[in-house]
Amino acid sequence: MKRRSLLSIVLIFTLISAYAQKKPIIGVSSVATESSASAPLTYINSIKRAGGVPLVIPMTSDKEELTRVLEVIDGLVMTGGEDIDPLKWFNEEPVRAMGGIAPKRDEFDITLIRMAVEKGLPVLGICRGEQAMNVAFGGTLYQDIPSQVEGTFVKHSQNAPSSYGTHTIDIDKNSKLYKILGRESVVVNSFHHQAVKDIAKGFKISARAKDGVVEAIEKEGDQFVVGVQFHPEGFVSKGDDTFLPLFRALTEASK
Ligand SMILES: N[C@@H](CCC(=O)NCCCC(=O)O)C(=O)O
């Protein structure tokens, strides 16, 4: 009898440790067009380098489909892209300097973020993904930094490779981002002309550029819900480990 109970304990322990070693499946919102569903390999390779298994999610706003997707993924990365429709999502008339919008992608991204966060999944929003995260929970955006934000001077739309940082951000020491990166400031890449204006309820600003533009946000509380205005995948996918801890924090939170 003793031998059998010892064997069953060893078996249970083996099963638990095997489960704990399983790589988490990380959903990646597709950079959708009307005719394709794909995501840049920079996101895919960064997730792999951080120990996750990437899974591209085709654009849909069908809640039944999204519910099934959320049953199979353990975490989520929201990718970059077009401007977000200001009239639909934060009740502002479009300013002349607003860029191209993608209404179906807005619906997809914002519905997916809301459902993932409400399900308790870890979510990392990148650039548009950070902006959609803020809007999904009631925040607003500057539609065009240069024409709407007095006193800004940093170039937020760099003409340099995505693996090359061009401006500094200052990180709040009381933030998840600081705990993850372990530094008060860091040089980031920058490919945007919009930014968080009013922070969503239940979120906080965790980093700003030297001209005050918001560069990172996070949900208050323990759930990993982090948005960054820069593109950490541009560095990580090229072997620069500066932001690998951010993807690792996502995959760890997804286990
Ligand atoms: N349109 C928004 C967000 C910009 C953004 O996501 N840039 C990334 C483009 C490259 C990619 O698709 O990853 C803004 O301009 O602020």
The ligand as an SDF file (V2000), in Angstrom:
LIG
                    3D

 16 15  0  0  0  0  0  0  0  0999 V2000
   -1.7240   55.2870  -35.1490 N   0  0  0  0  0  0  0  0  0  0  0  0
   -1.2450   55.4810  -33.7910 C   0  0  0  0  0  0  0  0  0  0  0  0
   -0.4670   54.2570  -33.3420 C   0  0  0  0  0  0  0  0  0  0  0  0
    0.8160   54.1320  -34.0940 C   0  0  0  0  0  0  0  0  0  0  0  0
    1.3790   52.7340  -34.1450 C   0  0  0  0  0  0  0  0  0  0  0  0
    0.8090   51.7540  -33.6710 O   0  0  0  0  0  0  0  0  0  0  0  0
    2.5330   52.6590  -34.7960 N   0  0  0  0  0  0  0  0  0  0  0  0
    3.1100   51.4040  -35.1130 C   0  0  0  0  0  0  0  0  0  0  0  0
    3.2070   51.2440  -36.6020 C   0  0  0  0  0  0  0  0  0  0  0  0
    4.0020   50.0300  -36.9910 C   0  0  0  0  0  0  0  0  0  0  0  0
    3.2230   48.7870  -36.6160 C   0  0  0  0  0  0  0  0  0  0  0  0
    2.1990   48.5420  -37.2700 O   0  0  0  0  0  0  0  0  0  0  0  0
    3.6420   48.0820  -35.6960 O   0  0  0  0  0  0  0  0  0  0  0  0
   -0.3610   56.7180  -33.7160 C   0  0  0  0  0  0  0  0  0  0  0  0
    0.1330   57.1520  -34.7760 O   0  0  0  0  0  0  0  0  0  0  0  0
   -0.1440   57.2320  -32.6060 O   0  0  0  0  0  0  0  0  0  0  0  0
  1  2  1  0
  2  3  1  0
  2 14  1  0
  3  4  1  0
  4  5  1  0
  5  6  2  0
  5  7  1  0
  7  8  1  0
  8  9  1  0
  9 10  1  0
 10 11  1  0
 11 12  2  0
 11 13  1  0
 14 15  2  0
 14 16  1  0
M  END
$$$$
